[in-house]
Amino acid sequence: MYGATKDLLLPTTITGSLPRPHWYREGLNGRVFRVALSNIDFQEQYTDAVSSMLRDQERAGLDILTDGDNRFDNEVGGRSWILYTAQRLGGVSGVDLIGRYASAARPGSIMRDFSECVTPPVITDKITRGTLEFTPLWKVAQRLTDKPVKFGAATAEVVEGGMLNKHYKDRGELIFDIADVLNAEFMELANAGCPVIQIEEPWIHRAHYKQRADVFPQDFYIDVFNRTARMLAEKTEVWCHTCWGNPAAQRSFARPMSYAPVLEDMNKLACDVLTFEVVDNSGENLELIGKIITGKKIAIGVVNHRTLQVETPEDVAAVIRKALKYIPAERLVITSDCGFGREGMSRRHALYKMASIVLGTNIIRQELGLPERHCRLADPQWSLIPAGQGD
């Protein structure tokens, strides 16, 4: 069900996460969200941080906003993307201190540093809904802006992969139970009026490249996603975000990857919008994406979350022009390759990358005769340098 993007041509947004303001020193630190809100220091800092993130997106001129994933604690490599959900599921107690992932990368590498900080929550009983509080989190953000606020969370298989199972004999059953919990949370969100729910990083595209015994067949990952998304399309707009990893802005694979082998499978996912990491692999899959993904809208990344060089509006426009050769404008959404947070870049880098998303899209809107969006950040009347100087 198209809602947020229904009447928009070339709508702009970002994936989700944003760098935290330097002054935001509070965090949930394992607490239930509404319990943490009862602390005045947390409530003031959290609300002000979300407000500042929304304001940055509004200044840039984005159409669909996010809360910056502000619920995540300030952890190495952004691991709270998984842990926020994993820690708050019913049936979980304690953490594994053995260092399950300590040998995942060679010593002396940034990914080894990330791995050594992983302490997975332990599953000791049947997974139940717990205290995820997705709806209160979204409401705190949505009541701060009139623009639609998108809410995203990691898929069931991603969450399971960040936990230590000491209860389930069947991993598939465990993942399905997490999917059912997420579906219940998302349904509550949809009923509360959330305009876009983004289910993030299904393993359907990554599993094709994994040569490990613990990877399920592709049909399993399709079933998990569709179980998580069931009945949501009747109430809200469902997005599926895909990328190739983002811990501390690092790739999970050694080189840019291709979506080509799995596009037919991705077409089977129960979503309205599919997102693709495009800039990092120089748009090599755009033609195939346009040919194979025909029943959904397609969101393409036009700025790179792994580089600090801010793309120019002309850079962004060039990516969109290439995409429009294969994807009609009415089915094209403009976004970032992945999130800007998770220890990747500064808030200032993210702000100007967002501005480039909008300014670059405005170039294409002008070429197509479409209404442009006002980017307040680029409005010359607010420049501290007089007109004609330094241009």
Secondary structure, DSSP 8 states (H G I E B T S, - for coil): ---TTTT-SS-B---S-----TT-----TT--HHHHHTSHHHHHHHHHHHHHHHHHHHHHT-SSEE-TTTTS---GGGTHHHHHHHHHSEEEEEE--S-TTTTSS-TTSHHHHHHHT---EEEEEEEE-TT--HHHHHHHHHTT-SS-EEEEEE-HHHHHHTSEESS-S-HHHHHHHHHHHHHHHHHHHHHHT-SEEEEE--TTTTGGG---TT---HHHHHHHHHHHHTTGGGTSEEEEE--S--GGG--SSSS----GGGHHHHTTSS-SEEEE--GGGTTTTHHHHHHH--SSEEEEE-S-SS--S---HHHHHHHHHHHHTTS-GGGEEEE-SS-STTTTS-HHHHHHHHHHHHHHHHHHHHHHT------GGG-GGG-SS-TTS--
